[in-house]
Structures are given as C-alpha cells and as structure tokens.
Amino acid sequence: MLSNKIIMGALRLLSFLCFPDKDVDEIFAHAKAHNKKQNFKPPKDRKIEYENLKICTKSGTYHCLRIKKKGQKPERALLYICGGGGVYDYCRQQLFLAKKLLNQVDCEIYYPFYPPATKQPIKEAYRMIFETYKLMLKNYDHKKTGVLGLSFGATAAMTMISWNNYHSENLPMPAITVGLSPGHIPASSAEREMLEGYRGIDPLISVNMVKAYGHIHKKGVNLDDWLIYTAHGDFRNAGKIFLYFGEKESLAFAAPIYQQSLEKAGVNYQIHIEPGMPHCYGATRINKVCRRTYDEYATLINEL
C-alpha cells in the first residue's frame, strides 16, 4: 500500500513535469506548446469497443469516445470528464483512468476531448461537454445517466448543471454527479483569504496556479460570472451530487462555497474532505483510502 508521503512526493514530481508553477504568461505559453502536440488518435483494444463521435458546437467540431467492454450491452451511461485545469489537454493521457473504471462499473462511458482554454475561452469547453451530455440522452434515460469529473472535469460536471439552468435548456439532469476536487476561482476578498490559507500545502496545484488558471480561462473575453466563479453556479433541479476533496489540496477552500450554493439550490448532496489526502485522491485505487472512495462512487454508478 502506498503511503500518503509517497503519494505527495509523486505529485510534486508530476507538478514539476506537467503543471509548472509559474506566472500567467509562462503557464499559458507552456500549456499552449503542450496542447499543440496533442493529436487525437482512436485507440485500439482487444477487450474494449470504441466509437468516435463528433460533437458539434457553433465554434467547432470535437471528438468524444464512446467506450464499452466488447459484447457488453449496458443499461446505463457515464459521462467521464478528465482534468487538466481547463488549460492543459491531457484527455489522451487520462483515458486509461476511464478504461480502468470499466472494470468496476457496468456502463457505457462517454469520454469528451474538450478544447483547452489556450485555444478557446473556457465557455467553449463547457458548451462541448454539455452537447456531449445532450447526445447521451438520445440513447439513455436521464435516470440511467451519471457524470464523473476529475479536477477541472469535476468543475465542468457542476457547471453543466448551471448551464442547463442559466440557458434554460430544460434537459433532464443526470441522476448522479460525482466530482473529485472541483475547482473555483475566488470571487471576493474573503474567498481569496480562504484560498491563501492553503498556500504551501498542495504539492500539485498551488494557490498561485488556481489564480493563474482563472485568468487563462477568460482569455481576454468577458464571461458570465458563473463560468468563472463556478461554485456560485445555479444547481437547482440537479440529481444527487457527491463531491470529494483531499484535505491537502488548494481546491478544498471551495468546499464550503459549493456547500452554500448547494444548500441554496435545495438539492441532495454530500461533500467529503478526506484527511491527509491530496488533489483527486479518489481517481485510482492505489491505497486503502483511495479504494474506499473509488469503490463508493463506483457503487453509486452501478446502482443507477
């Protein structure tokens, strides 16, 4: 079993290699160079069936993989949204996590390759993800659909609910939304102070990076507040919501802000902060604590 100390050390190395803690312009340049190298290539697997779907918006056409075990005829579907801060395109690199989840859940997975904010303002990523969910509903009843998001993916999962409300799309909401470490950009001096309390704690996503990503998301465009200050979204009419944070991550500052908004919306929700654990600790089953959270949300998906 991996100890928390080893996990935190590994995340520091990952941050150094993949998510440099620099100023806004340097992060943008680093991410832009990385994203240019990302090319979509349909994967091949003897045990998994892939269908390459095209998701269209007014601004572009994007890939989404529809994934299931060969020979499987699932009755439920899961929208799996990977992370990357909305700035880095790590869709291809994180696909293995969705494939691993197929070993634990009896469902079909929709895996969107959404555009990062180095290419389009972050609104386009949210739009693409919402259009992916809309496509899911053509094949599955909303009572048999769930959403699982990691990091920015969790932010997008929550913002998808807001999108449905703010734009009066009137789509039936997914039965469950599971968010591992959803993000939020501080909207006030009080929230900035809350975030500052986590300075030096998170080995992967620093306080400065949270602020920098917020600037990059805007990409010089005036966006509605709920697209940036995402924990203040409109979560009315949502299905059950389960949010998980690690105690040792910067984004845990957002937990009480999400809680306040979810209380206001009157939805059924649970927010859990795991002592001693880092960002997105529940994305894999690498130790007892991670397995407990992973198995918990896998069970929720299987009970749809």
N, C-alpha and C positions, 0 to 999 in steps of 0.2 A: 504493500500500500504506500502510495506517495504521501509524504508529509507536506504540511502547508508550507514549510520553509523551502522545500524543493520546488513546489509549485510557484511560489512567489519569485524565486530566483529564475526559473524558466521564463516567467512573464517579463521580468526585467530584460532578459536577453531578447525576447520577442519584440519588446518595445524598441530596443536599440536597433534591431534589424529591420523592422517593418513599420513602426509608428514613431519616428523621431520626434523628440520633444523640443521643438524649435519655435520661432516666431511664425506668424500667419503666412507671410510670403514664402518662407522656406518650406513650410509644410505643404503649401499649395503646389510649389514647384516640384517637390519630391513626389507628391501624390500624382501630379499630372504626368510625370515621367514614368511612374509605375503603371498608371492606367493605360498609357499608350501601348504598353507591351501586352495588354490583356486581349487575347483573341478567343472568341467563342469557338469551341470545337465539340461537337456531340460526342459524349463518351461512349465506350463500348464495355459491356459487362455480360458475362455468360449467365448470371443469375438475375439481372435486373433489366426491365424493359424501359426504354426512354422514348418519349415523343417530344420533338422540338416544336413548341408552339410559338406563334408570333403574336406579340402583344402590341397593339397599335394605339398611339395617342395622336393628338394633333401635331405633336412636335417630332415624332419618330416612331420607329418600329424596333421592338426589343425581343430578346429570346426568353423563353420560360421552358424549363424542362418538366415534363410530366413523368413521374417516376413510380414504378411499382415492381414488385417481385414478379418474375416470369410465371405465368399461369395463375396469378392471383386475380381475383375479382372482388376487390374491396367495396364495402358499402359506405365508406367514409373517406373524406379527403382532408389533407392538411396543407395549408399554405406555410411553407418554411422560408423565412426571410433571414438571410445571413447578415453578418455585421461588416464593419469597416468604417464606422463613423459617418457614413454617408459621403465620405471624402475619398476613401480608397476602395478600389474594385477588387475585392477578394472573393467574389462569387465562385469562381472556378476552384480556388484553393480550399474553400469551405464546403464544397459539395460532398466530400466524404462524410461529413457530420450528418447530412440528410440521409445518405445511404446507410450509415450505421443505425440510424433511428428505425429504418425499415425492419431491422432485426427484432425490434421491441414492439412495434405497432402494426396493426392490421389496417393499413390505409394506403391511399394513393397520395403522393406528395407532389405539390406544385412548387417549383423552385425558380423564382424570378431572377433574371440577371438585370437588375435595375441600373440605371445610369448614375454615376457618382457626380458630386457637385462640382468637380473640376470641368465637367462637360456642360452641365445644365444647372440652373438653380435647383435647389433641393425639392421644389414643388413637383418637378418632373418625375423624380423617383417615387414620390408619394402617389402621383397620378398613375404611373405604370403599375405599381403594386395594387392599387385599387382596381384597375382594369383587370388585373390577373384574378383577383377575387371575384369580380363580376363574371369572368369566364368560368370559374369553378362552379358557380351557381347554375350554369346551364347543364351541368352533369350531376350535381349533388344537391340535395335538400340542405338548406342552411343549418338545420338541426343536426346534420351529419358532417358539418364542417368545423374545423378548428384552425387557429393561427398560432404559429410558434415563431418568435423572433429573438435573435441574439443581438445584444448591444444596439446598434442603430436599427437592426431588424426589429427589435422589440419596440423602439421608438416608432418605427413605421407601422407596426401592428396596432399600436394605440392611436396613431394619427389617422389610420384608416377608418377608425370609428368616428373620429372627429370629422373627417372628410365626408362621410356619409351623412352626417348631421348638418354641417355647415353648407354643403352644396345641395341639400335636400334630395339626395339621390334615392332615398327611400328603399334601399336594398335591405333585405332581412340580414341581421347581424350574424356573424359566426357564433356557434353555440358556446365555444370557449376561446379565450385569447390568453396565451401564455407568453410572458415577456421576461427574458433573462437580461437584467441590467438595462432597462430602457433609459434613454438619455433625456436631457432637458437643459436648455440654456437659461441661466439665471435672468429673471425678468425684472428684478428690483435690487436695491442695495441690500435688503435683508436676505434675499436669496444668494447674492454674491458672497455675503458673510457666511452663510451656511456652507457654500462650496469651499470657501477658504479654510474652513475647519478640517478639510480632508487633504490639505497640502502636505506632500511628502509621504502620504500613506499608500497611494495606489502605485504599484510598480509598472502598470501598463498604460493607463490613461490618466495623465496628470491634470491638475487643476487648470494649468495654462492651456492644455490641449482642448479641454472642454470649451473654453472661451474661444480659442482659435477656430475650432470646427464651426462654432456658431457664426463667425464672420464669413467663413468659406461657404456655408450653406446659403447665405444671402446672395453671394456672387454679384454684389452691386445692384441688386434688384430689391424693390420694396415688396415685401411679402407680408401676408396677414400674420398677426402675432401668433396665432395657434399653430402655424407651420414652423415657428422657431422656438417659442416657449411652449413646448409640446405637452408638458404636464398640466398646463392650463386649458387643455382641449375640452371639447364637448363630448362627454362619454355616455350621454343618455341612450337608453334603449339597447345598450350592449348586452351580450351574453355574459357568462361568468368570466371573470378576469382573475388571473393568477400572476403576480409579479414577484420575481426573486432577485434580491441583491446580495452581494457579499459585503460584510462589514468593512473589509479593507479595500474598498473601491470608491473613487471620487463620486461616481454617479449615485451612490447611496444617499447623497444630500437631497436627491429628488424624491425619495420615498415618501416623506410627509406631504410633499406638494401634490404628488399623484393621489395620495390618500384623501386629501382635502377635496380635490376635484371629483374623485370617485364617490365620495360621500355626498357631495352636492348633486351628482347625477343620479343618486339613488340606485346604483347597480350592485349586484352581488360580486364581491371581490375579496381577495386575500393578498396581503403583501407580507413577504417573509424576508428578513435580513439575517443571513447566516453568519454567526460569529466566526471571526478569524479567516473568512474566505474572501477570495478576490473576485474581480470582474468576470461575469459569465461562468462562474464555477460549475454550474449545472449543465454545461454544454456537452460534457463527456462523463464517463463512469470510471474515473481514474482512482478514486478512493471512496471510502465508506460514505462520507458526507455528500460527495458529488453523486454517487449512485442513488442515495436516498431521494434527492431532489429529482434526478433524471427519471427514476422509476415512478415517482409520484406523478409527474406530468404525462409520462407515457401511459400510465393507467387512466388518467383523465381522458386522453385521446381515444383509447380503446373502449371507453365506456360511452362514447357518443352514439 
